Each structure stands twice: as C-alpha cells, then as structure tokens.
Amino acid sequence: MAKRPVKKPEYPEESRICGLIFIFQLIAVLSAVSIVYLTVATYVPSIKAIASTYEEAPIWVSVRQNGSELAFDQCQDRVEKSCTTDDLIPTHRHLCRKDQCENLLGLFNCTKGVCVNVTSAMTCNKFTNLGHQISLKQRINCQSLDGFYTCTASYCMEILKPYSCDRRCSDMSVHDPQGSQIRNVIVVNNDRLVMAGCQGSVSERPSGEVIWNPDSDPDEILLISCTNINSSPTGQLSAMDCVNASLVPANYLKDNFSLPTLMSVYQNQTVTRRLPTSSHSGRQIPLESELTIYNRSKLLVNLEFCVNTLRDECREFFAIHGRDGRDLRSPARFPCYYTPDKNDSVITKFNRNKVIFDFALSAAVPGVLFVFSCSCLVLCTRIVGIGPDAHMQIMGFRRTAELKMEASNVEAELLPANDSSNRNGKKHSSQQRPDG
C-alpha cells in the first residue's frame, strides 16, 4: 500500500515563529532561575572570598608558618617503618547495640558503643587511674562505652587520663648486624619513620645553604620532623616543612628500639640538643613553637562552612585528614590559609583567582542568555504581527499606520458585499410580508 504523502503545513512561517518564541521564553525562564540559585550558591560566597584578606600562600596547620625545605645528600641503607595502627588493628567492630560486647577481653577503644580491639596495636604501662567497673551483661551499659577500656570476664573499666599507652612499633635499628652505625638520620613523617645513612650534607632549598654536615657530629643522630619526604634514585632525600631538628647520641638508641623509646628520647631535653646554627650559612632549622601563629583556631573547609556546594567537601576532608591524635595516631597536617585580621578561624581551600573566574563565568553565561532571550522576545513584538489572513507573519519594522491602512482596505473590500446582502435580505423579507 502506498504511503500517504506528508501534508506540508499550510503556514510554515507561523510554526517557525511559534517555535522561536517558545525557545526564547524557555531560555529566559531557565536563566532567571539559575541566576536566583547562583546568587546563594556562587555569587554571595564569591564576593565574600574576593573581599576577604586571606593570604594567598598556604601554611601548615598548627596554625603556624611553613618549616624548612631540606635536601639530604648521598643517603644509603634507607629503611622505612610504618607505625600506623591501621595495619595492626582488626577490622572487626563490636556493635554493642547488637549484643556483641558481652565477651570483650583485652584493650578496647570504644566510640558511642562501637568497640575495637586494640590489644595487638597498643602497649600500655601499668594503669594508675581506672574508672568504676561496668557490667557488659546490660545493653544500656554497653551502649554508653566511650573511650579506652580494659575488659575481662564481661566487665570493663575505663582507662582515665593520664595514661601511658603507645603504638606497638619495634624492631628498629640504626646499626648493622656487626654493630657498626650505618644510619645517622631519622625523619619522623606522621606515622612513618625514614632512617638512612647520609654521608653528604643537609642543605636548605632552594638556596642550597648547608645546614648540617654529618662529619662534624659523627657520633650523633639527626632527629627531625617533616610533613613530606620523597626519595630519588640518586640517593637524595627531599623533605618539606621540617621542624624540631635535634641531635641524639647514637648510644641512646640501642638495637631493636621501639617507637615509644624513640619519642621519649626525642622529647627528652636532657638527652637531645637542638641542631645548632650552621657555621657555613648561619641558618638554623626552626622549632615548631617559633613558627606558631595562632595556638587555637577554628578550622573551616571554606568560607561558607562547607554548605555552598554539592561536592561533600567536609566529608572528603574528614576522610583524609580526620586524625586528631585521640586514637594515638599522629595528628594530621595539611596546608591552610589564614588572615592577619581574624585569628579565630582558618580555611583549607582558598584560591582568589579561581573564585573570580567562577564568579565571572557563572554571572556571564546566564546573564547573557537572559538578556539575549528577553531582547529576542521584545524584538518579536516589533517585527511579528497578525496578517490579513489572521495568521502570524514576520512583517519587519513597518509603521503602524501602514498596517492600519492595510487592515482598513481589507475591511472596506469586505464590507460592501456584506451590506448589500443585508439590504437585499431585508428587502426580500419585506416583500413577502402579507398585507394587513
């Protein structure tokens, strides 16, 4: 059966005009709605960020200034030791609300009724201050567990501060099997320790000024804390944000020493001595206390307290940097931005140039579309009109008088016929009227 031919629209120009008017109206509505939304989501936060006085250069949180950037040359026998508890703590969580805490045995770290066995990851000395005994046979007692507890035979007691617990991290040595010292540098990088025997000098970057020469202190070990450390195939170690450089006599670190031993030696002022000022450059690695700007400041992910975007910034930040030291891990360190005019808060994300670009882009695109669509709608009111055949047409910028004259001529052409028919009708009807 043959297909029926598609019937072309009787007035194609009118269809195109209606379609264009619909598109312009849609763009106008959408751009207006986006401007209203972006006022809260982008414009107000951007204006606040542009007008703020936060410094462009990031610093490292205590809140403090950045430490030194160092290069350790000719380093060999490098050993890395991870002292994080994540590798030692079992992944199983005891949920007390599901009656999984009745038979706890050992050392547990509990948070609102969720307990983790940390016996294999923590070592504690004799407890000097314990809380009252809690029976785990009652669910309400289990759900209230929050803190460190020592548990046995369905009973737990909270370990109150001050307590002496630390991470299990041992089997570290700065000597070879023959007893000769082969490592003279220990870098503490959060929960990671990097030990190496560096024969070259320790210099500051980018100036290259020598900070320490191992030959000047052959029987001492350099202990230093750095935020980032990287190694190269040439045997050079590069470290950033380094503070608290101390020299420790090598005989204080015996074979198979542990992390608690290392940290107690590192923090013992009678054993260690601060790395002296370099005789070559007159420079010295700063102490963390010397770099402190604010002792206590509120941390904000951004100027709007994380609520001006839909990207879960706070949740992402907490997952990466959510260590505050309460679980005996090293507190997280991360760059932040501060302002000299306000010492009660710092922010982790700030880029004035990006804010200006985002503000300009988000304002220009919907603004231009809104103005363009409204201009097109106004233009349609000037160039689109109703033709003599009662359909819309593009008539151009003809004057109104011409349109009225054309409409009058059309009306004049139609009226005589109508009047004649009316008169004839009336006459015909009067002729058929019967006589009274």
C-alpha positions in Angstrom: 0.0 0.0 0.0 1.4 3.3 -1.0 2.3 5.8 1.7 0.3 8.8 2.1 2.2 11.9 1.2 3.1 14.0 4.2 1.0 17.1 4.2 3.0 20.2 4.4 1.9 22.8 7.0 -0.3 25.4 5.5 1.5 28.2 7.2 5.2 27.1 7.8 6.3 30.6 8.7 3.9 30.7 11.6 5.2 27.4 13.0 8.8 28.6 12.9 7.8 31.9 14.7 6.0 30.0 17.5 8.9 27.6 17.9 11.4 30.5 18.2 9.2 32.4 20.7 8.9 29.2 22.8 12.7 28.7 22.8 13.4 32.3 23.8 10.8 32.1 26.6 12.4 28.8 27.9 15.9 30.3 27.9 14.6 33.4 29.7 12.9 31.3 32.4 15.8 28.9 32.9 18.4 31.7 33.0 16.3 33.6 35.5 16.0 30.5 37.8 19.8 29.9 37.5 20.5 33.4 38.5 18.4 33.1 41.6 20.1 29.8 42.5 23.6 31.0 41.8 23.0 34.1 44.0 23.1 31.9 47.0 25.4 29.1 45.8 28.1 31.2 44.0 27.7 35.0 43.9 27.5 35.7 47.7 30.3 33.2 48.6 32.5 34.6 45.7 32.0 38.2 46.8 32.9 37.2 50.4 36.0 35.3 49.2 37.2 38.1 46.9 36.7 40.7 49.6 38.5 38.6 52.3 42.0 39.3 53.5 43.3 35.7 53.5 46.9 35.3 52.4 47.5 33.6 49.0 50.5 31.4 50.2 49.4 28.3 52.2 50.8 27.5 55.6 50.9 24.3 57.6 48.4 23.9 60.4 49.1 24.3 64.0 48.4 27.3 62.9 52.0 28.0 62.1 54.3 29.1 59.3 56.0 26.6 57.0 59.1 24.9 58.2 62.3 24.4 56.2 62.7 22.6 52.9 65.7 20.3 53.1 67.8 18.0 50.9 69.7 15.1 52.4 72.6 14.1 50.0 74.3 10.7 49.5 71.9 8.7 51.6 72.2 4.9 51.7 70.8 2.0 53.7 67.4 3.6 53.8 64.7 1.9 55.8 61.1 2.9 56.2 59.0 1.9 59.1 55.2 2.4 59.2 53.9 2.8 62.8 50.3 3.3 62.0 47.7 1.3 63.9 45.6 0.6 60.8 47.8 -2.4 59.9 47.6 -3.9 63.4 44.0 -3.2 64.5 41.5 -5.8 63.4 38.8 -4.6 61.1 36.0 -6.2 63.1 33.8 -3.8 65.1 31.9 -4.9 68.1 28.4 -3.3 68.0 27.1 -3.1 71.5 23.5 -2.4 70.3 23.5 -5.9 68.8 24.8 -7.6 71.9 28.3 -8.1 70.6 30.1 -6.6 73.6 29.3 -9.2 76.3 32.6 -11.1 76.0 35.2 -8.4 75.4 38.7 -9.4 76.5 41.7 -7.1 76.3 42.2 -3.4 75.5 39.4 -1.7 73.6 38.9 1.7 72.0 35.2 2.4 72.1 33.2 5.2 70.4 29.5 5.5 71.4 29.0 1.8 71.8 31.2 0.6 68.9 34.4 -1.1 70.3 37.6 -2.1 68.5 40.2 -4.5 70.0 43.5 -2.6 70.0 45.4 -5.0 72.1 47.6 -6.0 69.2 48.3 -2.4 68.2 48.8 -0.7 71.6 51.1 -1.2 74.5 50.2 0.3 77.9 52.1 0.5 81.1 50.5 -0.1 84.5 47.2 1.8 84.7 47.3 4.4 87.5 43.7 5.7 87.2 40.8 3.5 86.3 37.1 4.2 86.3 34.4 2.1 88.0 33.6 -1.4 86.9 30.9 -1.7 84.2 28.9 -4.8 83.6 28.6 -5.7 79.9 25.6 -8.0 80.6 23.3 -5.0 80.5 22.9 -3.5 77.0 22.4 0.0 78.3 25.9 -0.1 79.9 27.4 -1.4 76.6 25.9 1.4 74.5 27.5 4.1 76.8 31.1 2.9 76.3 33.2 5.8 75.0 37.0 5.9 75.5 39.7 3.4 76.3 38.7 0.3 78.3 40.4 -2.7 79.7 37.9 -5.6 79.7 37.9 -9.1 81.1 35.2 -11.6 82.1 32.2 -9.5 80.9 33.4 -6.4 82.9 35.2 -3.3 81.7 36.9 -0.4 83.4 37.7 2.9 81.7 41.3 3.9 81.5 41.3 7.5 82.7 43.9 10.1 81.9 46.7 10.4 82.4 47.6 7.0 81.0 50.7 5.7 79.3 49.7 3.9 76.1 51.5 4.0 72.8 51.6 2.2 69.5 53.4 -1.1 69.0 56.2 -0.3 66.6 59.5 -2.0 67.3 62.4 -3.8 65.7 64.1 -0.6 64.6 67.9 -0.2 64.5 70.5 2.2 63.3 73.3 -0.4 63.3 74.2 -3.2 61.1 74.5 -6.8 62.3 78.1 -6.2 63.2 77.2 -3.3 65.5 78.5 -0.5 63.3 76.4 2.6 63.0 75.1 2.9 59.4 72.2 5.3 59.8 72.6 8.8 61.1 69.3 10.5 60.1 65.8 9.7 61.3 62.9 11.6 59.8 59.5 11.4 61.5 56.8 11.8 58.9 53.4 11.4 60.7 53.1 7.7 61.3 56.0 6.9 59.1 59.7 6.8 60.0 62.5 7.1 57.4 66.0 6.1 58.6 69.1 6.4 56.4 72.8 6.8 56.4 73.6 10.2 54.8 77.2 10.9 54.1 76.6 14.2 52.3 75.5 17.5 53.8 72.0 18.6 54.7 71.2 21.7 52.8 68.2 24.1 52.7 66.3 24.5 49.5 66.2 26.4 47.2 69.2 28.4 48.4 71.5 25.4 48.8 72.9 26.6 52.1 74.4 23.9 54.2 72.5 23.3 57.5 74.4 20.3 58.9 77.4 18.3 58.0 77.5 14.7 59.4 81.3 14.8 59.7 81.0 17.5 62.3 78.9 15.2 64.6 80.0 11.6 63.8 78.6 10.0 66.9 75.2 11.7 66.9 72.0 11.0 65.0 69.8 13.8 63.5 66.2 13.5 64.5 63.8 15.8 62.6 60.0 16.0 61.9 58.9 16.7 58.3 55.5 16.8 56.7 56.5 15.3 53.3 59.5 13.3 52.4 60.5 11.8 49.0 63.5 9.8 47.8 65.3 9.8 44.4 67.2 7.0 42.6 70.4 9.1 43.2 70.2 8.6 46.9 68.9 12.1 47.8 66.0 12.6 50.2 63.9 15.7 49.8 61.8 16.9 52.7 59.3 19.7 53.2 58.1 21.6 56.2 60.8 20.4 58.6 60.9 21.5 62.2 62.3 20.5 65.6 65.7 19.2 64.5 67.7 17.6 67.3 70.9 15.7 67.7 70.8 12.5 69.8 73.8 10.4 70.9 73.8 7.2 69.0 74.3 5.1 72.1 70.9 6.1 73.4 69.2 4.2 70.5 70.1 0.6 71.0 69.2 -2.3 68.7 65.6 -3.1 68.2 64.3 0.0 69.8 60.6 0.9 69.7 58.6 4.0 68.8 57.9 4.9 72.5 61.7 4.7 73.1 62.5 6.9 70.2 59.8 9.5 71.1 60.9 9.6 74.7 64.5 10.3 73.6 63.3 12.8 71.1 61.4 14.8 73.7 64.0 14.5 76.4 65.7 17.9 76.7 68.5 16.5 78.9 69.5 13.9 76.2 68.9 15.7 73.0 70.3 19.1 71.9 68.9 21.4 69.3 70.7 21.3 66.0 73.0 24.4 66.3 73.2 27.2 63.9 75.2 26.3 60.8 78.8 27.7 60.7 78.6 27.8 56.9 75.4 29.8 56.4 74.3 31.0 59.9 70.9 29.3 59.3 69.0 27.1 61.8 66.1 24.8 61.4 63.2 26.4 63.4 61.3 24.9 66.3 57.6 24.5 65.8 56.9 26.9 68.7 58.9 29.6 66.9 56.6 29.3 63.8 53.3 29.3 65.7 50.8 32.0 64.6 47.7 31.0 66.4 47.6 28.4 69.2 43.9 27.7 68.8 41.8 28.4 65.7 38.6 27.0 64.2 39.1 25.0 61.1 36.8 25.7 58.1 36.9 23.9 54.8 35.7 27.0 53.1 34.3 30.4 53.9 30.7 29.0 53.8 31.2 26.2 56.4 31.0 23.6 53.6 27.4 24.3 52.6 27.8 26.3 49.4 28.4 23.4 47.1 27.1 19.9 46.5 30.5 18.2 46.4 30.7 16.8 50.0 33.8 18.8 50.8 33.6 18.3 54.5 33.1 14.5 54.3 36.0 14.2 51.8 38.3 16.3 54.0 37.4 14.4 57.2 38.1 11.0 55.5 41.6 12.1 54.5 42.6 14.4 57.4 40.4 13.3 60.2 43.2 12.3 62.6 43.4 14.5 65.8 45.6 12.2 67.9 43.0 10.9 70.2 43.4 7.4 68.9 47.2 7.6 69.5 47.9 8.1 65.8 49.9 11.2 64.7 47.7 14.3 64.2 47.1 15.1 60.6 49.0 18.0 59.0 47.6 19.9 56.0 48.0 23.3 54.3 45.6 26.0 55.3 45.1 29.8 54.8 44.9 32.4 57.5 44.2 36.1 57.7 46.1 38.6 60.0 42.8 40.3 60.7 41.0 37.3 62.2 42.6 34.8 64.4 39.6 32.6 65.3 39.5 30.6 62.1 41.5 29.3 59.1 40.3 27.7 55.9 41.7 24.8 53.9 40.6 25.9 50.4 41.2 29.3 49.0 42.1 30.5 45.5 41.1 34.1 44.8 41.8 33.8 41.0 39.7 30.7 40.7 36.9 32.4 42.7 37.0 35.4 40.4 36.9 33.2 37.3 34.0 31.1 38.6 32.1 34.2 39.6 32.5 35.9 36.2 31.6 32.7 34.3 28.5 31.9 36.4 27.4 35.5 36.1 28.1 36.0 32.4 26.5 32.8 31.0 23.0 33.0 32.5 23.1 36.8 32.4 23.9 36.9 28.7 21.3 34.2 27.9 18.7 36.1 29.9 19.4 39.4 28.2 19.6 37.8 24.7 16.3 35.9 25.1 14.4 38.9 26.5 15.8 41.0 23.7 14.6 38.5 21.2 11.1 38.4 22.8 11.0 42.3 22.6 12.1 42.1 19.0 9.3 39.6 18.2 6.8 42.1 19.5 8.1 44.6 16.9 8.5 42.5 13.8 5.9 39.8 14.2 2.2 40.7 13.6 -1.1 39.2 12.6 -1.6 39.3 8.8 -4.8 39.8 6.9 -5.4 36.1 6.9 -5.4 36.1 10.8 -2.0 34.2 11.0 1.3 35.4 12.4 3.8 36.7 9.9 7.2 38.4 10.1 6.4 41.9 8.8 9.6 43.8 9.6 9.7 47.3 11.1 6.8 48.7 9.1 5.0 51.6 10.6 1.8 51.0 12.5 -0.1 53.5 10.2 0.7 51.3 7.2 -0.6 48.2 9.0 -3.8 50.1 10.0 -4.3 51.3 6.4 -3.8 47.9 5.0 -6.3 46.5 7.5 -8.8 49.3 6.6 -8.5 48.5 2.9 -9.2 44.8 3.6 -12.2 45.7 5.7 -13.5 48.1 3.0 -13.3 45.3 0.4 -15.3 43.0 2.6 -18.0 45.4 3.9 -19.9 46.3 0.7 -20.8 42.7 -0.1 -22.0 42.3 3.5 -24.1 45.5 3.4 -25.6 44.5 0.0 -26.6 41.1 1.2 -28.0 42.5 4.3 -30.1 45.1 2.4 -31.3 42.5 -0.1 -32.3 40.2 2.7 -34.3 42.9 4.4 -36.0 43.9 1.2 -36.8 40.4 0.3 -38.4 39.8 3.6 -40.5 42.9 3.4 -41.8 42.0 0.0 -43.1 38.7 1.3 -44.8 40.2 4.3 -48.6 39.8 3.8 -50.8 42.8 3.7 -52.6 43.9 6.7 
